[in-house]
Structure formats: structure tokens, C-alpha cells
Amino acid sequence: MTWFPVVPSVLAVLLVAGGVAAVRSGWILPFRRRRVHRTELFGWAQLVMAVAFGAQAAGLLLGEGEAGYVLGVVAVLALLGGLVLAIVAQRPTPDR
């Protein structure tokens, strides 16, 4: 057994915890509070990135076949989508 899927799995669990906290209560880590203006959207961005890291870990477990390749592509697209959501969450709303 290799240890490669452990790192994305741990990152996915941490992002799920932070995403759920941001969506439910608006709480985010203290060093991010000054920059993030839309906490719920930032929580959804963390959840999307958690899905990306989970897909990456699953792709690593499946190996070199077609399924691993497809999960790798899904992981990259989900990570890019999560990053876009995180960037939009850092922009102030038009009424501010």
C-alpha cells in the first residue's frame, strides 16, 4: 500500500470541516477573515475543493486505468471551480 492518497484525503477532510463551518455559521479561520467578504460562498468553495481532493485520492487508489484518468480530470476541473468561487468570495459585494 502506498501513502500517496493520504495527503489529499486529509486535505479533503479539513476542507469539509471548514466549508461546513462557513456555510452553517459564517465562521472562517482568523487569518482569512479580513479578506473574505462572502463567507457562505467561501464555504461552498471549500466544499468544492474538498470534492476535488477526494476525487484525486480516489484516482490515486484506482491506479493508471481510464477511471483514474477521468477522476484526475474531474479533480482538476473541480479544483479550478473551487478556486474561482474562492476568488469571487473575496471580492466585496456591489453595495459595499
C-alpha positions as a Markdown table, in Angstrom:
| # | Residue | x | y | z |
|---|---|---|---|---|
| 1 | Met | 0.0 | 0.0 | 0.0 |
| 2 | Thr | 1.3 | 3.5 | -0.8 |
| 3 | Trp | 0.8 | 6.6 | 1.2 |
| 4 | Phe | 0.1 | 8.9 | -1.7 |
| 5 | Pro | -3.7 | 9.0 | -1.2 |
| 6 | Val | -3.4 | 10.0 | 2.5 |
| 7 | Val | -2.4 | 13.7 | 1.8 |
| 8 | Pro | -5.4 | 14.5 | -0.5 |
| 9 | Ser | -7.7 | 12.6 | 1.9 |
| 10 | Val | -6.6 | 14.6 | 4.9 |
| 11 | Leu | -6.9 | 17.9 | 3.0 |
| 12 | Ala | -10.4 | 16.9 | 1.9 |
| 13 | Val | -11.5 | 16.2 | 5.5 |
| 14 | Leu | -10.0 | 19.6 | 6.6 |
| 15 | Leu | -11.7 | 21.4 | 3.8 |
| 16 | Val | -15.1 | 19.8 | 4.5 |
| 17 | Ala | -14.8 | 20.8 | 8.2 |
| 18 | Gly | -14.0 | 24.4 | 7.2 |
| 19 | Gly | -16.6 | 24.5 | 4.5 |
| 20 | Val | -19.4 | 23.2 | 6.7 |
| 21 | Ala | -18.5 | 25.7 | 9.4 |
| 22 | Ala | -18.5 | 28.6 | 6.9 |
| 23 | Val | -21.8 | 27.6 | 5.3 |
| 24 | Arg | -23.7 | 26.9 | 8.5 |
| 25 | Ser | -22.4 | 29.6 | 10.8 |
| 26 | Gly | -20.3 | 32.0 | 8.8 |
| 27 | Trp | -17.1 | 31.1 | 10.7 |
| 28 | Ile | -13.9 | 31.1 | 8.8 |
| 29 | Leu | -10.3 | 30.8 | 10.0 |
| 30 | Pro | -9.0 | 34.0 | 11.7 |
| 31 | Phe | -6.3 | 34.8 | 9.1 |
| 32 | Arg | -8.9 | 34.7 | 6.3 |
| 33 | Arg | -11.5 | 36.9 | 7.9 |
| 34 | Arg | -10.1 | 40.2 | 6.7 |
| 35 | Arg | -10.1 | 39.3 | 3.0 |
| 36 | Val | -13.3 | 37.2 | 2.7 |
| 37 | His | -16.5 | 39.2 | 2.3 |
| 38 | Arg | -19.0 | 36.4 | 1.4 |
| 39 | Thr | -18.4 | 33.7 | 3.9 |
| 40 | Glu | -21.2 | 31.3 | 2.7 |
| 41 | Leu | -19.8 | 31.4 | -0.9 |
| 42 | Phe | -16.3 | 30.8 | 0.6 |
| 43 | Gly | -17.6 | 27.8 | 2.4 |
| 44 | Trp | -19.1 | 26.4 | -0.8 |
| 45 | Ala | -15.7 | 27.0 | -2.5 |
| 46 | Gln | -14.0 | 24.9 | 0.3 |
| 47 | Leu | -16.6 | 22.1 | -0.2 |
| 48 | Val | -16.0 | 22.0 | -4.0 |
| 49 | Met | -12.2 | 21.9 | -3.4 |
| 50 | Ala | -12.8 | 19.0 | -0.9 |
| 51 | Val | -14.6 | 17.1 | -3.6 |
| 52 | Ala | -11.6 | 17.8 | -5.9 |
| 53 | Phe | -9.1 | 16.4 | -3.4 |
| 54 | Gly | -11.4 | 13.4 | -2.7 |
| 55 | Ala | -11.6 | 12.6 | -6.4 |
| 56 | Gln | -7.8 | 12.9 | -6.6 |
| 57 | Ala | -7.4 | 10.5 | -3.7 |
| 58 | Ala | -9.8 | 8.1 | -5.4 |
| 59 | Gly | -8.0 | 8.4 | -8.7 |
| 60 | Leu | -4.7 | 7.5 | -6.9 |
| 61 | Leu | -6.3 | 4.4 | -5.4 |
| 62 | Leu | -7.7 | 3.2 | -8.7 |
| 63 | Gly | -4.3 | 3.4 | -10.5 |
| 64 | Glu | -3.3 | 4.0 | -14.1 |
| 65 | Gly | -6.5 | 3.0 | -15.8 |
| 66 | Glu | -9.2 | 5.0 | -17.5 |
| 67 | Ala | -11.1 | 5.6 | -14.3 |
| 68 | Gly | -8.1 | 7.1 | -12.6 |
| 69 | Tyr | -7.6 | 9.4 | -15.6 |
| 70 | Val | -11.2 | 10.5 | -15.6 |
| 71 | Leu | -11.1 | 11.2 | -11.8 |
| 72 | Gly | -7.9 | 13.2 | -12.3 |
| 73 | Val | -9.6 | 15.4 | -14.9 |
| 74 | Val | -12.7 | 15.8 | -12.6 |
| 75 | Ala | -10.3 | 16.7 | -9.7 |
| 76 | Val | -8.5 | 19.4 | -11.8 |
| 77 | Leu | -11.8 | 20.9 | -13.0 |
| 78 | Ala | -13.3 | 20.9 | -9.5 |
| 79 | Leu | -10.2 | 22.5 | -8.1 |
| 80 | Leu | -10.3 | 25.3 | -10.7 |
| 81 | Gly | -14.0 | 25.8 | -10.0 |
| 82 | Gly | -13.4 | 26.0 | -6.2 |
| 83 | Leu | -10.6 | 28.5 | -6.7 |
| 84 | Val | -12.8 | 30.7 | -8.9 |
| 85 | Leu | -15.5 | 30.6 | -6.2 |
| 86 | Ala | -12.9 | 31.5 | -3.5 |
| 87 | Ile | -11.7 | 34.4 | -5.5 |
| 88 | Val | -15.3 | 35.7 | -6.1 |
| 89 | Ala | -15.9 | 35.3 | -2.3 |
| 90 | Gln | -13.0 | 37.7 | -1.6 |
| 91 | Arg | -14.5 | 40.5 | -3.7 |
| 92 | Pro | -16.8 | 42.9 | -2.0 |
| 93 | Thr | -20.4 | 42.9 | -2.9 |
| 94 | Pro | -21.5 | 45.8 | -5.2 |
| 95 | Asp | -23.4 | 47.6 | -2.4 |
| 96 | Arg | -20.3 | 47.8 | -0.2 |
